[in-house]
Amino acid sequence: MAIAATSELLEDVRGSMADDIAAVKAVTASIIDSKLGTQDEPSVYILVAFTNPGTLALTGAPSNSEIFVFTDAPDKDKNLKNTLIALIEQTKSVVNFMITNVLGIRHQSPADGSQQQNPLMVRLDGQMYRDLAQASGGQTVEVSKSQLLEAIDIFTESTSSSLVTLLQATRNPGKDEHFTFSVDESVRNLTIYITGSYVDFTLIDPSGVVHTNVRTTGSSIISSQMVGNLRTLKLLTLVGVWKIAIVSKTAYSLKVVGESPIDFLFDFIEESEGPFGGFDVIDNRPTAGGNGSLLVTLIGSEVATVTEVTLVESVGSGQVNSTVEALGGGEYVVHFDRIPSVEFVVLVKGQNNNSISRASSGIFQRQSTTSLRASALNVAVDESDIVLEPETPRSVSFSVMTTGEGGSFTMQATNDQGFTLYYPPSLFLDAGGSANGTVNITAPPNTPSGTVITLTIEAVAPSGADSDYAVLHLTVLPTVTDFTPPVCKLLSLNSDCPKNCKQSMWDLSVQVTDGVNGTGVDRVSLREGSGALNISMAAGNDNVTLVSYVASCCSPDVQLVAVDQVGNVEICRYSGASWSSRVDYSILLCFTLLSLSLQPENVII
């Protein structure tokens, strides 16, 4: 009976694939239609199919992308989590997970000791999905297939180029906690998202009106919607301080967003060692426990100012304050005495001096979407040579240093072009020590000149809890050995141009080559001439370019510009005017000038 029940369940799962495909098609169409013709319509959509949710193809995602992952499978490859989080940090992309098969099958031996296996429905492990969503500022939503379209509509309604995050927090395991957030007059479409299976909340608006998950209608709540484990509250935009208390013993996330022109950008920086001073942007993670600096740029307002910048723990209540130094032009250098050793976000508060209401304090609050991580590791890469020649192996040197534990550190190297890489799978470091290594990369022979490769080198601590990475951008440029311009060889020139040029044509054909050791002809174009130019490759010989030109006898001169693959240039000049016509024209011109010289009153200069 147990076997029959399992078979029936598996058949149901197998038969549901058609429903999955139909649901994904409907959701994809909904996402595209919701942004079509609006200012938020993206320049490109990328649809990626995968068999293992661990391989999300994030290397192909443009920066600042919004990614929706639809899956009904557990997160199998947890070893990729650190790599995927590093990619999220580099691209600053938001990843949302839509899990449609919350329950899976596990077999349990019966209590009587028999060999029959009883099928049990158990909750799938989606912790890696939640970690990736948390790191990116996205959501992990558990819905049935029938609820998928409804859930995605909630997200697409709130996605906007002017979307800002006021507050975001995650608690796993769950705990009772109070949160506050400030809403300023520039905010519109205020929305709260709460994900979790068993979550109670109490919301207090700036006027003191209390709302709960039991009573979700009132003066401040426009609408409340529950889809799967996602609750959405659309609120009236009341200016001031809001309070929300969450009561839950299970994992939950809280996110408060709105639309506003006022937002901020930030980068970790360090003092430049160059001759002109200033600051350099840090590409990898800051050092955990050490001091650090941020460059914060306020956007969307010429009168707003930043007053506070705080590093807030993503899964706790700890925070690190700072000193803020205004540079002018909306830029601020922010100094911290300590960088948290756990995941954190950047919280910016300031004064909107454009406040139109005297009753409003004009205080605004914004939070970074992406969570950040510091590290006890430091991966550094040699940036002295960033040129990669096709077919020529290139060794990229790197170093790994730790201020923490020692042991065997796992190494991982990736690149966005899919080129083959060779690197040590691990490096051994003493506690507080360092080690060096190399990554060998070779560009295929047909790689176009100018191709940029983003190489990421990552080190993971023995415990797996800490990691760091370095990024190097390489450019493919072939070695220049061709310094000789192309050669033009005249094959034929047919010209019988009379004095009356309007009724006659002339033509020529030219062979253009780049020599035995040349890089090849890249292009041929007209520099002078108004005729018709035709360019083709010689049959059976790609190194020979054939050029034909036909023009009116009234346009007797032509100049061809031939350029080879490395930029060497040759200008080839030809004329279709016959010698007799040129002599007659010259004689006529001389006699005309002579006659004019005898009558100076007719000459106008």
C-alpha positions as CSV (number, residue, x, y, z in Angstrom):
1,M,0.0,0.0,0.0
2,A,2.9,2.3,0.9
3,I,4.5,1.7,-2.5
4,A,1.3,2.3,-4.3
5,A,0.8,5.6,-2.4
6,T,4.3,6.7,-3.3
7,S,3.8,5.8,-7.0
8,E,0.5,7.8,-7.1
9,L,2.2,10.8,-5.4
10,L,5.1,10.7,-7.9
11,E,2.7,10.5,-10.8
12,D,0.9,13.6,-9.5
13,V,4.3,15.4,-9.3
14,R,5.3,14.3,-12.8
15,G,2.0,15.3,-14.2
16,S,2.2,18.7,-12.6
17,M,5.1,19.7,-14.8
18,A,2.8,21.0,-17.5
19,D,1.2,23.2,-14.9
20,D,4.6,24.5,-13.8
21,I,5.5,25.5,-17.4
22,A,2.2,27.2,-17.9
23,A,2.5,29.0,-14.6
24,V,6.0,30.3,-15.5
25,K,4.9,31.4,-19.0
26,A,2.0,33.3,-17.4
27,V,4.2,34.9,-14.8
28,T,6.9,35.9,-17.3
29,A,4.3,37.5,-19.5
30,S,2.8,39.4,-16.5
31,I,6.2,40.8,-15.5
32,I,6.9,42.0,-19.1
33,D,3.4,43.5,-19.6
34,S,3.4,45.3,-16.3
35,K,6.4,47.4,-17.4
36,L,5.7,47.7,-21.1
37,G,5.7,51.3,-22.2
38,T,6.5,52.7,-18.7
39,Q,9.6,54.6,-17.5
40,D,10.5,51.5,-15.5
41,E,10.6,49.2,-18.6
42,P,14.1,47.6,-18.5
43,S,16.4,47.6,-21.5
44,V,16.6,43.8,-21.6
45,Y,15.0,40.7,-20.1
46,I,17.1,37.6,-19.5
47,L,15.4,34.2,-19.2
48,V,17.7,31.5,-17.7
49,A,16.8,27.8,-17.4
50,F,18.6,25.7,-14.8
51,T,18.5,22.2,-13.5
52,N,20.1,23.0,-10.1
53,P,18.9,26.1,-8.3
54,G,22.5,26.6,-7.0
55,T,23.6,27.5,-10.6
56,L,21.6,30.7,-10.9
57,A,23.7,32.2,-13.7
58,L,24.1,35.4,-11.8
59,T,27.3,36.0,-13.7
60,G,25.2,36.9,-16.7
61,A,23.1,39.4,-14.8
62,P,23.7,43.1,-15.5
63,S,24.4,45.3,-12.5
64,N,21.4,46.5,-10.5
65,S,19.2,43.8,-11.9
66,E,16.0,42.4,-10.4
67,I,16.0,38.6,-10.6
68,F,13.0,36.3,-10.1
69,V,13.8,32.6,-9.5
70,F,11.0,30.2,-9.9
71,T,11.7,26.7,-8.4
72,D,10.0,23.7,-6.8
73,A,13.3,22.0,-5.9
74,P,15.3,22.2,-2.6
75,D,18.6,24.1,-2.6
76,K,21.0,21.2,-3.3
77,D,24.4,22.9,-3.7
78,K,24.9,24.8,-0.5
79,N,28.7,25.0,-1.3
80,L,27.9,27.7,-3.9
81,K,26.2,30.1,-1.4
82,N,29.3,32.2,-0.7
83,T,30.1,32.5,-4.4
84,L,26.5,33.6,-5.2
85,I,26.5,36.1,-2.3
86,A,29.8,37.6,-3.7
87,L,28.2,37.9,-7.1
88,I,25.1,39.6,-5.6
89,E,27.4,42.1,-3.8
90,Q,29.3,42.8,-7.1
91,T,26.2,43.3,-9.3
92,K,24.0,44.9,-6.5
93,S,21.2,42.7,-7.8
94,V,18.0,41.9,-6.0
95,V,17.0,38.2,-6.0
96,N,13.4,37.1,-5.3
97,F,12.7,33.4,-4.9
98,M,9.2,31.9,-5.7
99,I,9.1,28.4,-4.2
100,T,6.0,26.6,-5.5
101,N,6.6,23.1,-4.0
102,V,6.9,23.7,-0.3
103,L,6.4,20.1,0.6
104,G,8.6,17.2,-0.5
105,I,8.7,13.5,0.0
106,R,10.7,11.7,2.6
107,H,10.5,8.0,3.4
108,Q,10.4,6.8,7.0
109,S,10.9,3.2,8.2
110,P,7.8,1.9,10.0
111,A,7.9,1.4,13.8
112,D,7.4,-2.4,13.4
113,G,10.8,-2.8,11.7
114,S,9.4,-4.1,8.4
115,Q,11.1,-3.2,5.1
116,Q,8.3,-1.1,3.8
117,Q,9.1,2.6,3.6
118,N,6.3,5.0,4.4
119,P,6.1,8.2,2.4
120,L,5.9,11.4,4.5
121,M,5.3,14.9,3.3
122,V,7.9,17.2,4.8
123,R,8.9,20.9,4.4
124,L,11.7,21.4,1.9
125,D,14.9,23.1,3.2
126,G,15.0,26.5,1.5
127,Q,17.6,28.1,3.9
128,M,20.0,29.0,1.1
129,Y,17.2,30.7,-0.8
130,R,16.4,32.8,2.3
131,D,20.1,33.7,2.8
132,L,20.5,34.8,-0.8
133,A,17.3,36.8,-0.7
134,Q,18.3,38.4,2.5
135,A,21.7,39.3,1.2
136,S,20.2,40.9,-1.9
137,G,17.2,42.6,-0.3
138,G,14.8,40.3,-2.0
139,Q,12.0,38.1,-0.7
140,T,11.5,34.3,-0.4
141,V,7.9,33.6,-1.0
142,E,6.3,30.1,-0.6
143,V,3.1,29.8,-2.7
144,S,1.1,27.2,-4.5
145,K,1.2,27.1,-8.3
146,S,-2.2,28.6,-8.4
147,Q,-1.0,31.6,-6.3
148,L,2.1,32.3,-8.3
149,L,0.6,34.9,-10.6
150,E,-1.0,36.7,-7.7
151,A,2.3,36.8,-5.8
152,I,4.3,38.1,-8.8
153,D,1.6,40.8,-9.4
154,I,2.3,42.1,-5.9
155,F,6.0,42.5,-6.6
156,T,5.6,44.1,-10.1
157,E,3.1,46.6,-8.8
158,S,5.7,47.9,-6.4
159,T,8.8,47.7,-8.5
160,S,9.8,51.2,-9.7
161,S,13.0,53.0,-10.7
162,S,12.3,55.4,-7.8
163,L,11.7,52.6,-5.2
164,V,13.5,53.2,-1.9
165,T,13.9,51.0,1.1
166,L,13.1,52.6,4.5
167,L,13.5,49.5,6.7
168,Q,14.5,45.9,6.2
169,A,15.1,43.2,8.8
170,T,15.3,39.4,9.0
171,R,15.1,37.2,12.1
172,N,16.0,33.6,12.0
173,P,15.0,32.0,14.3
174,G,12.1,34.3,15.0
175,K,11.9,36.6,18.0
176,D,9.6,39.3,19.3
177,E,10.9,42.7,18.4
178,H,9.9,46.4,17.9
179,F,10.9,48.4,14.9
180,T,10.5,52.1,13.9
181,F,10.9,53.9,10.6
182,S,10.5,57.5,9.5
183,V,8.4,58.6,6.5
184,D,9.1,62.0,4.9
185,E,7.0,64.1,2.6
186,S,8.7,62.9,-0.6
187,V,7.6,59.3,-0.1
188,R,4.7,57.8,-2.1
189,N,3.1,54.4,-2.3
190,L,4.2,53.3,1.2
191,T,4.1,49.4,1.5
192,I,5.1,46.9,4.1
193,Y,6.0,43.3,3.2
194,I,6.0,40.6,5.9
195,T,7.1,37.0,5.1
196,G,6.6,34.2,7.6
197,S,4.3,31.3,8.4
198,Y,3.2,32.4,11.9
199,V,3.6,36.1,12.4
200,D,1.6,38.5,14.4
201,F,2.1,42.3,14.2
202,T,0.9,45.5,15.7
203,L,1.3,48.7,13.6
204,I,1.1,52.2,15.0
205,D,0.9,55.1,12.6
206,P,2.3,58.6,13.4
207,S,-1.1,59.8,14.7
208,G,-1.2,56.9,17.2
209,V,-3.8,54.7,15.5
210,V,-3.2,51.0,16.2
211,H,-3.6,48.2,13.6
212,T,-3.0,44.5,14.1
213,N,-2.9,41.4,11.9
214,V,-6.4,40.7,13.2
215,R,-7.8,44.1,12.4
216,T,-6.0,45.2,9.2
217,T,-8.4,47.8,8.0
218,G,-8.5,51.4,9.3
219,S,-7.5,55.0,8.6
220,S,-3.9,54.2,7.7
221,I,-4.2,50.8,5.9
222,I,-5.5,51.1,2.3
223,S,-5.4,47.3,1.7
224,S,-4.1,44.1,3.1
225,Q,-3.3,40.9,1.1
226,M,-2.1,37.5,2.1
227,V,-0.6,35.2,-0.5
228,G,1.2,32.1,0.6
229,N,3.6,33.2,3.4
230,L,3.6,36.8,2.1
231,R,1.5,39.5,3.7
232,T,1.4,42.9,1.9
233,L,0.1,46.1,3.6
234,K,-0.5,49.2,1.4
235,L,-0.5,52.3,3.6
236,L,-1.5,55.9,3.5
237,T,1.6,58.0,3.4
238,L,1.5,59.7,6.8
239,V,4.6,61.8,7.5
240,G,6.3,61.0,10.8
241,V,7.6,58.0,12.8
242,W,5.8,54.7,12.4
243,K,6.2,51.8,14.9
244,I,5.7,48.1,14.2
245,A,6.0,45.2,16.7
246,I,6.5,41.6,15.4
247,V,5.6,38.6,17.4
248,S,6.8,35.2,16.0
249,K,8.9,32.2,17.1
250,T,9.6,31.2,13.5
251,A,11.7,32.9,10.9
252,Y,10.3,36.1,9.3
253,S,11.4,39.1,7.3
254,L,10.1,42.7,7.4
255,K,10.5,45.2,4.5
256,V,9.2,48.7,4.2
257,V,9.5,50.4,0.9
258,G,8.1,53.5,-0.9
259,E,8.7,55.7,-4.0
260,S,10.8,58.8,-3.6
261,P,13.5,60.7,-5.6
262,I,15.7,60.9,-2.5
263,D,18.1,58.0,-2.1
264,F,21.8,57.3,-1.7
265,L,24.7,55.5,-3.2
266,F,27.7,54.2,-1.3
267,D,31.1,52.6,-1.7
268,F,33.7,51.5,0.8
269,I,36.9,53.5,0.2
270,E,40.5,53.8,1.4
271,E,43.0,56.6,1.1
272,S,44.7,56.5,-2.3
273,E,48.5,55.9,-2.4
274,G,48.7,57.8,-5.7
275,P,50.5,61.1,-6.3
276,F,47.2,63.1,-6.2
277,G,45.8,61.7,-3.0
278,G,42.0,61.3,-2.6
279,F,40.3,57.9,-2.2
280,D,40.1,54.6,-4.0
281,V,37.1,52.3,-4.0
282,I,37.5,48.9,-2.4
283,D,36.3,46.1,-4.6
284,N,36.4,43.4,-2.0
285,R,34.9,43.2,1.5
286,P,36.1,45.5,4.3
287,T,38.0,44.0,7.2
288,A,35.8,42.7,10.1
289,G,36.5,44.5,13.4
290,G,38.8,47.1,11.8
291,N,38.0,50.7,11.0
292,G,36.6,51.7,7.7
293,S,35.2,54.6,5.6
294,L,32.3,55.0,3.2
295,L,31.7,57.5,0.4
296,V,28.0,58.3,0.5
297,T,26.4,60.2,-2.4
298,L,22.9,61.7,-1.8
299,I,20.7,61.8,-4.9
300,G,17.4,63.2,-5.9
301,S,17.6,66.5,-3.9
302,E,19.8,69.6,-4.0
303,V,18.6,70.8,-0.6
304,A,18.5,67.6,1.5
305,T,21.5,66.8,3.8
306,V,22.9,63.7,5.5
307,T,23.1,63.9,9.3
308,E,23.6,60.2,10.4
309,V,25.0,57.1,8.8
310,T,24.8,53.8,10.8
311,L,25.8,50.2,10.1
312,V,23.0,48.0,11.4
313,E,23.2,44.3,11.9
314,S,20.8,42.5,9.4
315,V,19.7,39.8,11.9
316,G,20.1,41.6,15.2
317,S,19.8,45.0,16.9
318,G,23.5,45.9,17.1
319,Q,24.7,49.0,15.3
320,V,27.8,51.1,14.7
321,N,27.7,54.9,14.6
322,S,29.9,57.1,12.6
323,T,31.3,60.6,12.0
324,V,30.0,62.3,8.8
325,E,32.2,64.7,6.8
326,A,30.5,66.8,4.1
327,L,32.5,67.2,0.9
328,G,29.9,69.2,-1.0
329,G,27.9,68.4,-4.1
330,G,25.9,65.8,-2.1
331,E,29.0,63.7,-1.2
332,Y,30.0,62.7,2.3
333,V,32.9,60.7,3.7
334,V,31.8,58.6,6.6
335,H,34.2,57.1,9.1
336,F,33.6,54.1,11.3
337,D,35.8,53.0,14.3
338,R,34.6,49.4,13.7
339,I,33.1,47.3,10.9
340,P,30.7,44.6,12.2
341,S,31.8,41.0,11.9
342,V,28.2,39.9,11.0
343,E,26.0,40.8,8.1
344,F,24.9,44.4,8.1
345,V,23.1,47.1,6.1
346,V,23.8,50.9,5.7
347,L,21.2,53.2,7.3
348,V,21.2,56.8,6.3
349,K,19.2,59.6,8.0
350,G,19.0,63.2,7.1
351,Q,17.1,66.4,6.8
352,N,14.9,67.3,3.8
353,N,15.1,71.1,3.8
354,N,12.4,71.2,1.1
355,S,9.7,70.2,3.6
356,I,6.5,72.1,2.7
357,S,4.8,71.4,6.0
358,R,5.8,73.3,9.1
359,A,4.4,70.5,11.2
360,S,6.8,68.0,9.6
361,S,10.3,67.7,10.9
362,G,11.6,67.0,7.4
363,I,13.6,64.0,8.6
364,F,14.1,61.2,6.0
365,Q,15.4,57.6,6.4
366,R,16.8,55.3,3.8
367,Q,18.4,51.9,4.0
368,S,20.6,49.9,1.6
369,T,18.8,47.2,-0.2
370,T,21.8,44.8,-0.3
371,S,23.2,43.4,2.9
372,L,27.0,43.6,3.3
373,R,29.6,41.4,4.9
374,A,33.0,42.1,6.4
375,S,35.7,39.5,6.5
376,A,38.7,38.4,8.5
377,L,40.2,37.4,5.1
378,N,41.7,39.6,2.5
379,V,42.1,38.5,-1.1
380,A,44.3,40.8,-3.3
381,V,45.1,40.4,-7.0
382,D,47.9,41.7,-9.1
383,E,46.5,44.5,-11.3
384,S,49.8,45.5,-12.9
385,D,48.9,43.9,-16.3
386,I,45.3,43.7,-17.4
387,V,45.9,42.7,-21.1
388,L,45.0,39.2,-22.2
389,E,46.3,38.0,-25.6
390,P,44.3,35.3,-27.5
391,E,45.8,31.8,-27.3
392,T,48.5,33.0,-24.8
393,P,48.2,31.6,-21.3
394,R,48.2,34.3,-18.7
395,S,49.1,33.8,-15.0
396,V,47.3,36.1,-12.6
397,S,49.0,36.3,-9.2
398,F,46.9,36.7,-6.0
399,S,47.4,36.6,-2.3
400,V,45.2,35.5,0.7
401,M,45.7,36.9,4.2
402,T,43.8,36.1,7.3
403,T,43.6,37.8,10.7
404,G,41.6,34.9,12.1
405,E,41.8,31.1,12.0
406,G,44.3,29.0,10.1
407,G,43.9,25.9,8.1
408,S,43.0,24.8,4.5
409,F,41.2,27.6,2.7
410,T,39.0,26.6,-0.3
411,M,39.7,28.6,-3.5
412,Q,37.2,29.3,-6.3
413,A,37.8,31.3,-9.5
414,T,35.2,32.2,-12.0
415,N,34.9,34.5,-15.1
416,D,31.9,35.9,-17.0
417,Q,33.1,34.7,-20.4
418,G,33.3,31.0,-19.6
419,F,37.1,30.8,-20.3
420,T,38.9,27.8,-18.9
421,L,40.7,28.5,-15.6
422,Y,43.4,26.6,-13.7
423,Y,44.0,27.4,-10.0
424,P,44.8,25.6,-6.8
425,P,41.7,24.1,-5.2
426,S,43.0,25.1,-1.7
427,L,45.7,27.1,0.1
428,F,47.0,26.4,3.6
429,L,47.4,29.4,5.9
430,D,48.6,29.6,9.4
431,A,46.5,31.6,11.9
432,G,47.1,35.3,11.1
433,G,49.2,34.3,8.1
434,S,49.1,34.6,4.3
435,A,49.7,32.6,1.1
436,N,50.1,33.2,-2.6
437,G,48.7,31.5,-5.6
438,T,48.0,32.0,-9.4
439,V,45.1,31.6,-11.7
440,N,45.9,30.6,-15.3
441,I,43.5,31.9,-18.0
442,T,43.6,31.6,-21.8
443,A,41.4,33.4,-24.2
444,P,40.3,31.3,-27.3
445,P,41.9,32.3,-30.6
446,N,38.7,33.8,-32.0
447,T,38.0,36.1,-29.1
448,P,37.2,39.6,-30.5
449,S,39.7,42.3,-29.7
450,G,38.4,44.6,-26.9
451,T,36.5,41.8,-25.0
452,V,36.4,42.5,-21.3
453,I,36.6,39.5,-18.9
454,T,35.6,39.9,-15.2
455,L,37.7,37.5,-13.2
456,T,36.6,36.8,-9.6
457,I,38.9,35.0,-7.1
458,E,37.4,33.8,-3.9
459,A,38.8,32.3,-0.7
460,V,36.6,30.5,1.9
461,A,37.7,29.9,5.4
462,P,38.0,26.3,6.8
463,S,34.7,26.7,8.7
464,G,32.9,27.9,5.7
465,A,31.5,30.8,7.6
466,D,33.8,33.5,6.2
467,S,35.0,34.4,2.7
468,D,36.4,37.2,0.7
469,Y,37.0,37.8,-3.0
470,A,38.9,40.0,-5.4
471,V,37.8,41.2,-8.9
472,L,40.1,41.8,-11.9
473,H,38.9,43.1,-15.3
474,L,41.0,41.9,-18.2
475,T,40.9,43.1,-21.7
476,V,41.7,41.0,-24.8
477,L,44.2,42.7,-27.1
478,P,46.2,40.8,-29.7
479,T,50.0,41.5,-29.9
480,V,50.7,44.0,-32.6
481,T,53.3,42.7,-35.1
482,D,51.8,44.2,-38.2
483,F,53.2,47.7,-38.9
484,T,52.7,47.6,-42.7
485,P,49.7,49.2,-44.4
486,P,47.5,47.3,-46.9
487,V,48.5,47.3,-50.6
488,C,46.3,48.3,-53.5
489,K,46.8,46.7,-56.9
490,L,44.9,48.1,-59.9
491,L,43.4,45.2,-61.9
492,S,41.5,47.3,-64.5
493,L,40.5,50.8,-65.3
494,N,38.0,51.5,-68.1
495,S,37.6,55.1,-69.1
496,D,36.7,56.9,-72.3
497,C,35.4,60.1,-70.9
498,P,34.5,62.8,-73.6
499,K,34.3,66.5,-72.9
500,N,30.6,66.2,-72.3
501,C,30.9,64.1,-69.1
502,K,27.2,63.9,-68.2
503,Q,26.4,61.0,-70.6
504,S,29.4,58.7,-69.8
505,M,30.7,56.5,-67.0
506,W,34.0,55.0,-66.0
507,D,35.0,52.1,-63.7
508,L,37.9,50.4,-62.1
509,S,38.6,47.2,-60.1
510,V,41.3,47.0,-57.4
511,Q,42.7,44.1,-55.3
512,V,43.6,45.0,-51.7
513,T,45.8,42.7,-49.6
514,D,47.7,43.0,-46.3
515,G,50.8,41.1,-47.1
516,V,52.0,37.6,-46.0
517,N,52.4,38.5,-42.3
518,G,49.7,41.1,-42.1
519,T,46.6,40.9,-39.9
520,G,44.2,41.1,-42.8
521,V,42.1,43.9,-44.4
522,D,39.5,45.1,-41.9
523,R,37.6,47.6,-44.2
524,V,37.7,49.7,-47.4
525,S,35.8,52.9,-47.8
526,L,35.6,56.0,-49.9
527,R,37.5,59.1,-49.0
528,E,36.8,61.0,-52.2
529,G,34.3,60.1,-55.0
530,S,30.6,60.0,-55.5
531,G,30.3,56.7,-57.4
532,A,29.1,53.3,-56.4
533,L,31.6,51.1,-54.4
534,N,31.3,47.4,-54.2
535,I,33.4,45.2,-51.9
536,S,33.8,41.4,-51.8
537,M,36.2,38.7,-50.8
538,A,38.1,36.8,-53.5
539,A,36.8,33.3,-54.1
540,G,38.7,30.8,-52.0
541,N,41.0,33.4,-50.5
542,D,39.8,35.4,-47.5
543,N,43.0,37.4,-47.4
544,V,42.2,39.2,-50.7
545,T,39.6,41.9,-50.9
546,L,38.2,42.9,-54.3
547,V,36.9,46.4,-54.8
548,S,35.0,47.7,-57.8
549,Y,34.0,51.3,-58.4
550,V,31.7,52.9,-61.0
551,A,31.2,56.6,-61.4
552,S,30.2,59.4,-63.8
553,C,32.9,60.9,-65.9
554,C,31.9,64.2,-64.2
555,S,33.4,62.7,-61.0
556,P,36.7,61.5,-62.4
557,D,38.8,61.2,-59.2
558,V,38.5,58.6,-56.4
559,Q,40.4,57.9,-53.2
560,L,40.1,54.6,-51.4
561,V,40.9,54.2,-47.7
562,A,42.1,50.7,-46.8
563,V,42.6,49.8,-43.1
564,D,43.9,46.5,-41.7
565,Q,43.0,44.8,-38.4
566,V,45.4,46.8,-36.3
567,G,44.7,50.2,-37.8
568,N,47.4,50.6,-40.4
569,V,46.0,52.8,-43.2
570,E,46.7,53.2,-46.9
571,I,45.1,55.7,-49.2
572,C,44.9,54.6,-52.9
573,R,44.2,57.4,-55.5
574,Y,42.8,56.8,-59.1
575,S,41.4,58.9,-61.9
576,G,39.0,58.1,-64.7
577,A,39.8,61.2,-66.7
578,S,41.6,60.5,-70.1
579,W,44.9,62.3,-70.9
580,S,43.5,64.1,-74.0
581,S,40.6,65.5,-72.1
582,R,42.9,66.8,-69.4
583,V,45.2,68.5,-72.0
584,D,42.3,70.1,-73.9
585,Y,40.9,71.3,-70.6
586,S,44.3,72.8,-69.6
587,I,44.7,74.6,-73.0
588,L,41.2,76.0,-72.8
589,L,41.9,77.2,-69.3
590,C,45.1,78.9,-70.3
591,F,43.5,80.7,-73.2
592,T,40.7,81.9,-71.1
593,L,43.0,83.3,-68.5
594,L,45.0,85.0,-71.3
595,S,42.0,86.6,-72.7
596,L,40.9,87.8,-69.3
597,S,44.3,89.3,-68.7
598,L,43.9,91.6,-71.8
599,Q,40.7,92.9,-70.3
600,P,41.5,93.7,-66.6
601,E,38.2,95.4,-66.1
602,N,36.5,92.0,-66.5
603,V,38.6,90.4,-63.8
604,I,37.0,90.4,-60.3
605,I,39.2,89.3,-57.4
